[in-house]
Amino acid sequence: MAEARRPLPVPLRAALLMLGSTALFGMMVVAIRLASASLHTFEVAFFRNFFGLLAATPLLLRHGPGLLRTAHFPRYLFRCLVGICSMLAGFWAIGHLPLAQAISLSYSTPLFATIAAAAMLGEQVRARRWAAVVLGFIGVLLIVRPGSTGFSTGTLVAVMAALLSAIVAIQIKQLSATEPADRIVIWTTLLWVPMSLVPALGVWTWPQGITWVWVAAAGVFGTGGHMLWTRALKLGEVSALTPIGFMQLPIVAVFGWLLFDEVLDGWTLAGALVILAANAYIAHREAVLARRAATGSPSTAAKPGE
């Protein structure tokens, strides 16, 4: 009995949380595609944010009104404006591209984030990580295939969503230096609701029947996935957890095949694997450098080529 009550090892708990987060994000994508069959994706984005806010209200109940006190409201405003543009582009891609292709292109966000960190935060990015970024963009080109018969302008919308998402990630990194995670979550959801309502009003029709289930599920799955994701990263290392996040691809590929008769083509699979390898290496190098910085040892400085 004592053995049965023993808590799971921390790395295993982190991995299970990350796997749960990945599954919820995958189900959110499926719910978005199902809702997009009868609603404009701008409306789907609004309802995802609305129901996501309802799912996040326990944070306010737990912390009280003090959670909303911040001296960085303009930064929240900018972060959310960029974030809503990224969301609208990403939702459009999910609604109009094969699911596996849309999700594979979203994996390019860490590549753009590495570039943005160097440009906006002055972070040192050495030769090895630049090489991984270049490799990742080769993977993006394998999926997009400009000039081929498989190319569509919709893939560029998905890439733009990833670029904007990378800028959002940098903003979150700056905010998290002084702001608690729950405050970032609640302000984001509070601002996204009215921001996403504005474009939705231009194409508004009320959801009918089961569509209400899909838009509510998108909000609940999205907020739940984000909460599990933040807790997983608190327990485990990014380099170990990042590859688990790529389990979202087989999840959406299976549902794309079962529900929408979509087939995962070889170019998308090859590009996704290349991007996965590049992101896994970038996450590994960032974790190594973070550990060196934390130890304060003489090896803290990045070695040549990192």
QUICORMO-V954138 format. One record per residue. N is the residue number from 1. NEAR is the number of other C-alpha atoms within 10 Angstrom. Layout:
BEGIN
n: (N/N)
near: (NEAR/NEAR)
END
This chain:
BEGIN
n: (1/2/3/4/5/6/7/8/9/10/11/12/13/14/15/16/17/18/19/20/21/22/23/24/25/26/27/28/29/30/31/32/33/34/35/36/37/38/39/40/41/42/43/44/45/46/47/48/49/50/51/52/53/54/55/56/57/58/59/60/61/62/63/64/65/66/67/68/69/70/71/72/73/74/75/76/77/78/79/80/81/82/83/84/85/86/87/88/89/90/91/92/93/94/95/96/97/98/99/100/101/102/103/104/105/106/107/108/109/110/111/112/113/114/115/116/117/118/119/120/121/122/123/124/125/126/127/128/129/130/131/132/133/134/135/136/137/138/139/140/141/142/143/144/145/146/147/148/149/150/151/152/153/154/155/156/157/158/159/160/161/162/163/164/165/166/167/168/169/170/171/172/173/174/175/176/177/178/179/180/181/182/183/184/185/186/187/188/189/190/191/192/193/194/195/196/197/198/199/200/201/202/203/204/205/206/207/208/209/210/211/212/213/214/215/216/217/218/219/220/221/222/223/224/225/226/227/228/229/230/231/232/233/234/235/236/237/238/239/240/241/242/243/244/245/246/247/248/249/250/251/252/253/254/255/256/257/258/259/260/261/262/263/264/265/266/267/268/269/270/271/272/273/274/275/276/277/278/279/280/281/282/283/284/285/286/287/288/289/290/291/292/293/294/295/296/297/298/299/300/301/302/303/304/305/306)
near: (5/5/6/7/7/8/8/10/8/12/15/13/16/23/21/16/23/27/22/19/27/23/20/25/25/27/21/26/26/24/22/27/29/21/26/23/12/14/22/17/26/24/27/31/28/26/24/28/30/23/21/26/23/15/18/21/13/12/15/15/10/9/12/10/10/9/18/15/11/14/10/11/12/10/14/18/16/13/22/22/18/17/23/25/17/24/23/21/24/25/26/24/26/23/23/15/19/22/27/27/25/27/25/24/29/22/21/28/22/23/24/21/22/20/19/19/19/12/11/12/13/10/12/13/18/13/12/15/23/18/15/20/24/15/19/26/20/17/27/25/15/19/24/24/17/14/8/8/7/10/13/14/9/17/22/16/21/26/25/20/27/26/22/22/26/25/22/23/20/18/21/18/14/13/18/13/9/11/17/11/14/17/20/18/17/20/19/20/24/19/18/24/20/14/19/24/18/13/15/20/12/10/12/13/12/10/17/11/8/10/20/14/14/23/30/24/24/31/27/24/25/23/26/19/23/18/17/20/22/15/15/25/18/11/15/18/17/17/19/16/23/20/16/17/20/20/15/21/22/14/20/25/23/17/18/19/15/11/12/14/12/16/14/19/12/11/18/23/19/15/24/27/16/20/31/21/17/26/26/21/19/26/20/19/18/16/16/17/16/12/13/16/15/10/10/10/10/8/11/15/12/15/9/8/11/18)
END
